[in-house]
Amino acid sequence: MQYMIKVASLLSFTLLLISCSQEETINFEDANLEAAIESELGESFTEEEVEEITALNLADDNISDLEGLQHFSSLETVSLQDNQVKDFSELQELEQLESVNVVGNPLEESQEQLDQLSEKGINVIQSVGRSDGPGGFLWKVEDENTEVYLQGTIHAGVEDFYPLHEEIEKAYLKADVVVPEVDITNVDQSEMQQINMELGTYQDGSTVKDHISEDVFSELEDTLSQFGIPLEAVEMYKPWLLANTVQQLMTQQLGYTSGVDQYFLNKASEDGKEVIDLETAEEQLEIFADTSEEYQESMLESSLMNVLAFEQQMQELFETYEQGDEDKLLEVLSEEEIGSSEKKEENEAFLQAINGDRNHNMADQIIRFLEEDEADTYFVMVGSLHLLEDPHIRSILEEEGYQAERIH
């Protein structure tokens, strides 16, 4: 009996070895394709294992031959952006394929193949953005297998902004993860309203009239009347929240569309990309709420301009952003910030909180992305000032040994 058990155990082991030896492996003609897939899946994988893979990011891996990719039978989306592929016939065998990004490949000889894929209902992305498109500030930071794109944004836009410049759109497409300051498309509105009530309203029965000068209060009444907003509806708001509210009302009246960050967050939702916030909305609002009453009044007063003046300021901002002029944009934004308060000391403290401190916190998180070595590509979107005004995110990264390369 012991002999049979021994034989059986040996036989089972032998059968296991035979079974393992008969598992089909995938042969790749292109070593770069094999290396790119190993980077995604690990060094050891079989045909059976890859049948469960639904998405691959093979962008910018110097791939020229797709032989072997046809075995990924469950593949739904694949990015082949910025490679050297001329033959896409292997994709014809992928029955589950829904979307393929071939931007940046030499497509002249393969247009018929791509048209056939499109006729099957597959979304074939052949070009993105505009060569003359706006969106002036994009840097890239790398660490071994990890890439981080740093996109400077503005939080409002006009219809002809989109799509942005092709380099920016390509960077977004390459990204596995989209990283905004705050994912404004996924904010719990009831929770946000509660935070605004706690941080931005008077809880002692007083109103804004009790906390600001008569002149500023009179200007506030006049401004709100232009938008048909009765003072009674917002009289419990603190000046900082009123200042933000007035800016939003002007933005809406002028018909400005979503900012660059929301544009890409909407795309990320459609494309199923992972989104990681750099901070929370509450953290941002606390910076305003922590300022003195005098400083809040100065913020409110500076916001109470007529719509025409506001439009002129915004147009200057849009034009400078489109041009990608770092010095000019810094000048435009800095003039607005520095001129917003007569109290230099508190103004400097506010700027440190709204820019410097946050830049260090955001840079720390970006460094963690780079050090995780997950072979991911991140598309980080922050207000342009965070990439331009010292201590900006780029300079903090450079102090840690990372180099930020200007892409656009």
C-alpha positions as CSV (number, residue, x, y, z in Angstrom):
1,M,0.0,0.0,0.0
2,Q,2.8,2.4,0.9
3,Y,4.4,1.6,-2.4
4,M,1.2,2.5,-4.3
5,I,0.8,5.7,-2.4
6,K,4.4,6.5,-3.2
7,V,3.8,5.7,-6.9
8,A,0.6,7.6,-6.9
9,S,2.3,10.6,-5.3
10,L,5.1,10.4,-7.8
11,L,2.6,9.9,-10.7
12,S,0.6,12.9,-9.6
13,F,3.7,15.0,-9.4
14,T,4.7,13.6,-12.9
15,L,1.3,14.4,-14.3
16,L,1.6,17.9,-12.8
17,L,4.9,18.4,-14.4
18,I,3.5,17.2,-17.7
19,S,0.5,19.5,-17.3
20,C,2.7,22.4,-16.6
21,S,5.0,21.7,-19.4
22,Q,2.1,21.5,-21.8
23,E,0.7,25.0,-20.8
24,E,1.0,27.1,-23.9
25,T,3.3,30.1,-23.7
26,I,3.0,33.1,-26.0
27,N,5.6,33.8,-28.6
28,F,6.3,37.5,-29.4
29,E,8.2,38.5,-32.5
30,D,8.9,41.9,-30.9
31,A,11.1,41.9,-27.7
32,N,9.8,45.3,-26.9
33,L,6.2,44.1,-26.9
34,E,7.1,41.2,-24.7
35,A,9.0,43.5,-22.3
36,A,6.1,46.0,-22.2
37,I,3.6,43.2,-21.3
38,E,5.9,41.8,-18.7
39,S,6.0,45.3,-17.2
40,E,2.3,45.2,-17.0
41,L,1.7,41.6,-15.9
42,G,5.0,40.3,-14.5
43,E,7.7,38.2,-16.1
44,S,5.9,34.9,-16.2
45,F,2.5,34.4,-17.8
46,T,0.7,31.9,-20.0
47,E,-1.9,32.1,-22.7
48,E,-4.6,30.9,-20.3
49,E,-3.7,33.7,-17.8
50,V,-3.8,36.5,-20.4
51,E,-7.2,35.5,-21.6
52,E,-8.6,37.3,-18.5
53,I,-6.8,40.6,-19.2
54,T,-9.2,43.3,-20.3
55,A,-7.0,46.4,-20.6
56,L,-3.3,47.1,-21.6
57,N,-1.3,50.3,-21.6
58,L,1.5,49.7,-24.1
59,A,2.2,53.3,-24.9
60,D,5.6,54.6,-25.9
61,D,7.4,51.2,-25.7
62,N,9.1,51.3,-29.1
63,I,6.9,48.4,-30.3
64,S,6.8,47.6,-34.0
65,D,5.2,44.1,-34.2
66,L,2.0,43.0,-32.5
67,E,2.4,39.3,-33.0
68,G,1.2,37.6,-29.8
69,L,-1.3,40.3,-28.9
70,Q,-4.1,38.3,-30.5
71,H,-4.0,35.8,-27.6
72,F,-5.4,38.5,-25.3
73,S,-8.9,37.3,-26.2
74,S,-10.7,39.3,-23.5
75,L,-9.0,42.6,-24.3
76,E,-11.4,45.5,-24.4
77,T,-9.1,48.5,-24.5
78,V,-5.4,48.9,-25.5
79,S,-3.2,51.9,-25.9
80,L,-0.5,51.5,-28.5
81,Q,0.2,55.3,-28.5
82,D,3.6,56.5,-29.7
83,N,5.0,53.3,-31.0
84,Q,6.2,52.2,-34.5
85,V,3.4,49.8,-35.5
86,K,2.5,49.6,-39.2
87,D,0.5,46.3,-39.1
88,F,-2.6,46.1,-36.9
89,S,-4.0,42.8,-38.3
90,E,-3.6,41.0,-34.9
91,L,-6.3,43.3,-33.5
92,Q,-8.8,41.9,-36.0
93,E,-8.9,38.7,-33.9
94,L,-9.8,40.4,-30.7
95,E,-13.6,40.0,-30.6
96,Q,-14.0,41.9,-27.3
97,L,-12.0,44.9,-28.4
98,E,-13.9,48.2,-27.9
99,S,-11.2,50.8,-28.1
100,V,-7.6,51.1,-29.4
101,N,-5.3,54.2,-29.2
102,V,-2.9,54.3,-32.2
103,V,-1.9,57.9,-31.9
104,G,1.7,58.6,-32.8
105,N,2.3,55.4,-35.0
106,P,3.2,55.5,-38.7
107,L,-0.4,54.9,-40.0
108,E,0.0,55.6,-43.7
109,E,0.3,52.0,-44.7
110,S,-2.3,50.6,-42.2
111,Q,-5.3,52.9,-42.8
112,E,-7.4,50.2,-44.4
113,Q,-6.9,47.9,-41.4
114,L,-7.9,50.7,-39.0
115,D,-11.0,51.5,-41.1
116,Q,-12.0,47.8,-40.9
117,L,-11.7,48.0,-37.1
118,S,-13.8,51.1,-37.1
119,E,-16.4,49.4,-39.2
120,K,-16.7,46.7,-36.5
121,G,-17.7,49.4,-34.0
122,I,-14.3,49.7,-32.4
123,N,-13.3,53.2,-31.3
124,V,-10.0,53.7,-33.1
125,I,-8.2,56.8,-31.8
126,Q,-5.9,58.0,-34.5
127,S,-5.4,61.6,-33.5
128,V,-6.0,63.8,-30.4
129,G,-6.0,67.5,-29.7
130,R,-4.9,70.2,-32.1
131,S,-1.4,71.1,-33.2
132,D,-2.4,74.7,-32.6
133,G,-4.5,73.9,-29.5
134,P,-4.3,75.8,-26.2
135,G,-3.3,74.7,-22.8
136,G,0.1,76.0,-22.3
137,F,1.9,74.2,-19.4
138,L,2.9,70.6,-19.4
139,W,6.0,69.0,-17.8
140,K,7.1,65.4,-17.4
141,V,9.0,63.8,-14.5
142,E,10.3,60.2,-14.7
143,D,11.7,57.6,-12.3
144,E,12.6,54.3,-13.9
145,N,9.3,52.8,-14.9
146,T,7.0,55.6,-13.7
147,E,6.0,58.7,-15.6
148,V,4.3,61.7,-14.1
149,Y,2.9,64.5,-16.3
150,L,2.3,67.8,-14.6
151,Q,-0.5,69.8,-16.3
152,G,-1.0,73.4,-15.3
153,T,-4.7,74.2,-15.4
154,I,-7.1,77.1,-15.1
155,H,-10.4,76.5,-13.4
156,A,-12.6,78.0,-16.1
157,G,-12.7,77.8,-19.9
158,V,-14.3,78.8,-23.1
159,E,-15.9,76.5,-25.7
160,D,-13.1,76.8,-28.2
161,F,-10.5,75.7,-25.7
162,Y,-11.2,72.0,-26.2
163,P,-9.7,69.8,-27.3
164,L,-6.4,71.1,-26.0
165,H,-3.0,70.9,-27.6
166,E,-2.2,67.4,-28.9
167,E,0.8,67.0,-26.6
168,I,-1.5,67.5,-23.6
169,E,-4.3,65.2,-25.0
170,K,-1.7,62.5,-25.7
171,A,-0.3,62.8,-22.2
172,Y,-3.8,62.2,-20.8
173,L,-4.4,59.2,-23.1
174,K,-1.2,57.6,-21.9
175,A,-2.1,58.0,-18.3
176,D,-3.2,55.1,-16.1
177,V,-4.2,57.4,-13.3
178,V,-5.6,60.9,-13.4
179,V,-4.7,63.1,-10.4
180,P,-6.6,66.4,-9.8
181,E,-6.3,68.6,-6.8
182,V,-9.9,67.5,-5.9
183,D,-12.2,65.3,-8.0
184,I,-14.9,67.9,-8.4
185,T,-17.0,65.4,-10.4
186,N,-17.2,63.1,-7.4
187,V,-18.0,65.5,-4.6
188,D,-20.9,64.6,-2.3
189,Q,-23.1,67.7,-2.7
190,S,-24.9,67.3,0.6
191,E,-21.6,66.9,2.4
192,M,-20.2,69.9,0.6
193,Q,-23.1,72.0,1.6
194,Q,-22.6,70.9,5.2
195,I,-18.9,71.9,5.1
196,N,-19.8,75.3,3.6
197,M,-22.4,75.8,6.4
198,E,-19.9,75.0,9.1
199,L,-16.9,76.9,7.7
200,G,-18.6,79.7,5.8
201,T,-21.7,80.9,7.7
202,Y,-22.3,82.8,10.9
203,Q,-23.7,80.5,13.7
204,D,-24.3,83.2,16.3
205,G,-27.3,84.9,14.7
206,S,-25.3,87.7,13.2
207,T,-25.2,88.5,9.4
208,V,-22.5,89.8,7.1
209,K,-23.8,93.3,7.6
210,D,-22.5,93.1,11.2
211,H,-19.0,92.3,10.1
212,I,-18.2,94.5,7.1
213,S,-18.1,98.2,6.4
214,E,-21.2,100.1,5.1
215,D,-19.5,100.8,1.8
216,V,-18.6,97.2,1.1
217,F,-22.1,96.1,2.2
218,S,-23.7,98.6,-0.2
219,E,-21.5,97.3,-3.0
220,L,-22.5,93.7,-2.2
221,E,-26.2,94.6,-2.3
222,D,-25.7,96.2,-5.7
223,T,-23.7,93.3,-7.1
224,L,-26.2,90.7,-5.9
225,S,-29.1,92.6,-7.4
226,Q,-27.5,92.4,-10.8
227,F,-27.8,88.6,-10.6
228,G,-31.3,88.7,-9.1
229,I,-30.1,87.3,-5.8
230,P,-31.9,88.7,-2.7
231,L,-29.5,89.6,0.1
232,E,-31.6,87.6,2.6
233,A,-30.6,84.4,0.8
234,V,-26.9,84.8,1.5
235,E,-26.7,87.3,4.4
236,M,-25.5,84.6,6.8
237,Y,-22.5,83.9,4.5
238,K,-19.1,85.0,5.7
239,P,-17.2,87.4,3.4
240,W,-14.8,84.7,2.0
241,L,-17.8,82.5,0.9
242,L,-19.6,85.5,-0.5
243,A,-16.5,86.4,-2.5
244,N,-16.3,82.9,-4.0
245,T,-20.1,83.0,-4.7
246,V,-19.9,86.3,-6.5
247,Q,-17.0,85.0,-8.7
248,Q,-19.1,81.9,-9.6
249,L,-22.1,84.0,-10.5
250,M,-20.0,86.2,-12.8
251,T,-18.4,83.1,-14.4
252,Q,-21.8,81.6,-15.1
253,Q,-23.3,84.9,-16.4
254,L,-20.4,85.2,-18.9
255,G,-21.1,81.6,-20.2
256,Y,-17.7,80.2,-19.3
257,T,-17.5,76.5,-19.5
258,S,-15.8,73.9,-17.3
259,G,-12.1,74.4,-16.5
260,V,-9.3,72.2,-17.8
261,D,-9.4,69.9,-14.7
262,Q,-13.1,69.2,-15.1
263,Y,-12.7,68.6,-18.8
264,F,-10.2,65.8,-18.1
265,L,-12.1,64.5,-15.1
266,N,-15.2,64.0,-17.4
267,K,-13.0,62.2,-19.9
268,A,-11.5,60.0,-17.1
269,S,-15.0,59.0,-16.0
270,E,-16.0,58.1,-19.6
271,D,-12.7,56.2,-20.1
272,G,-12.8,54.4,-16.8
273,K,-9.5,55.7,-15.6
274,E,-8.5,55.6,-11.9
275,V,-8.7,59.0,-10.2
276,I,-6.7,59.9,-7.1
277,D,-7.2,63.3,-5.3
278,L,-4.2,65.3,-4.0
279,E,-6.3,66.9,-1.3
280,T,-9.9,67.4,-0.2
281,A,-12.4,70.2,-0.8
282,E,-12.6,70.8,2.9
283,E,-8.8,71.3,3.2
284,Q,-9.0,74.0,0.5
285,L,-12.0,75.8,2.1
286,E,-10.3,75.8,5.5
287,I,-7.6,78.0,4.1
288,F,-10.1,80.8,3.4
289,A,-12.0,80.2,6.6
290,D,-8.9,80.6,8.7
291,T,-8.3,84.2,7.6
292,S,-9.2,87.2,9.7
293,E,-12.4,89.1,9.2
294,E,-10.5,92.1,7.9
295,Y,-8.8,90.0,5.3
296,Q,-12.0,88.3,4.3
297,E,-13.6,91.7,3.8
298,S,-10.7,92.7,1.5
299,M,-11.3,89.5,-0.5
300,L,-15.0,90.3,-0.8
301,E,-14.3,93.9,-1.8
302,S,-11.9,92.9,-4.6
303,S,-14.5,90.5,-6.0
304,L,-17.2,93.2,-6.2
305,M,-16.2,94.5,-9.7
306,N,-18.6,94.9,-12.6
307,V,-19.0,92.0,-14.9
308,L,-17.2,93.8,-17.8
309,A,-14.1,94.3,-15.7
310,F,-14.2,90.7,-14.6
311,E,-14.6,89.6,-18.2
312,Q,-11.5,91.6,-19.2
313,Q,-9.5,90.0,-16.5
314,M,-10.6,86.5,-17.5
315,Q,-9.9,87.2,-21.2
316,E,-6.3,88.2,-20.3
317,L,-6.0,85.1,-18.3
318,F,-7.3,82.9,-21.1
319,E,-5.0,84.5,-23.7
320,T,-1.9,84.2,-21.5
321,Y,-2.7,80.5,-20.8
322,E,-3.2,79.7,-24.4
323,Q,0.1,81.3,-25.3
324,G,1.9,79.2,-22.6
325,D,3.9,82.3,-21.4
326,E,5.1,81.4,-17.9
327,D,6.3,84.9,-17.0
328,K,3.2,86.6,-18.3
329,L,0.8,84.2,-16.5
330,L,2.8,84.5,-13.3
331,E,2.6,88.3,-13.6
332,V,-1.2,88.2,-14.3
333,L,-2.0,85.9,-11.4
334,S,0.5,87.5,-8.9
335,E,-0.8,91.0,-9.6
336,E,-4.3,89.8,-8.6
337,E,-3.2,88.1,-5.5
338,I,-0.8,90.7,-4.2
339,G,-3.2,93.6,-4.8
340,S,-6.0,91.9,-3.0
341,S,-5.1,93.1,0.5
342,E,-3.5,96.1,2.2
343,K,-2.2,93.9,5.0
344,K,1.0,92.6,3.6
345,E,1.8,90.3,6.5
346,E,-1.5,88.4,6.4
347,N,-1.5,88.5,2.6
348,E,1.9,86.7,2.6
349,A,0.6,84.2,5.1
350,F,-2.4,83.5,3.0
351,L,-0.3,83.1,-0.1
352,Q,1.9,80.7,1.8
353,A,-1.1,78.6,2.8
354,I,-2.8,78.7,-0.6
355,N,0.3,78.0,-2.6
356,G,3.5,77.2,-0.8
357,D,2.2,74.8,1.9
358,R,0.0,73.0,-0.6
359,N,2.8,72.7,-3.1
360,H,4.9,70.8,-0.6
361,N,2.0,68.5,0.3
362,M,1.2,67.8,-3.4
363,A,4.9,67.3,-4.3
364,D,5.2,64.8,-1.5
365,Q,2.4,62.8,-3.0
366,I,3.9,63.0,-6.5
367,I,7.2,61.7,-5.1
368,R,5.3,58.7,-3.6
369,F,3.9,58.0,-7.0
370,L,7.4,58.0,-8.5
371,E,8.9,55.8,-5.7
372,E,6.1,53.2,-5.8
373,D,7.6,51.8,-9.0
374,E,4.2,50.5,-10.2
375,A,5.1,51.2,-13.8
376,D,2.1,53.5,-14.0
377,T,1.7,56.8,-15.8
378,Y,0.1,59.7,-13.9
379,F,-1.6,62.8,-15.3
380,V,-1.5,65.3,-12.5
381,M,-3.6,68.5,-12.9
382,V,-3.1,71.5,-10.7
383,G,-3.7,75.2,-11.0
384,S,-0.9,76.7,-13.1
385,L,0.4,78.9,-10.2
386,H,1.4,75.7,-8.4
387,L,3.9,75.0,-11.2
388,L,5.1,78.6,-11.6
389,E,5.3,80.5,-8.3
390,D,8.1,79.6,-5.9
391,P,8.2,77.4,-4.0
392,H,6.4,75.6,-6.9
393,I,5.9,71.8,-7.3
394,R,8.6,71.6,-9.9
395,S,11.3,73.2,-7.8
396,I,10.4,71.0,-4.8
397,L,10.7,67.9,-7.0
398,E,14.1,69.2,-8.3
399,E,15.3,69.6,-4.7
400,E,14.6,65.9,-4.3
401,G,16.6,65.0,-7.4
402,Y,13.9,64.8,-10.0
403,Q,14.0,66.8,-13.2
404,A,10.9,68.3,-14.8
405,E,11.0,68.4,-18.6
406,R,8.8,71.0,-20.3
407,I,6.8,69.1,-22.9
408,H,4.5,71.9,-24.0
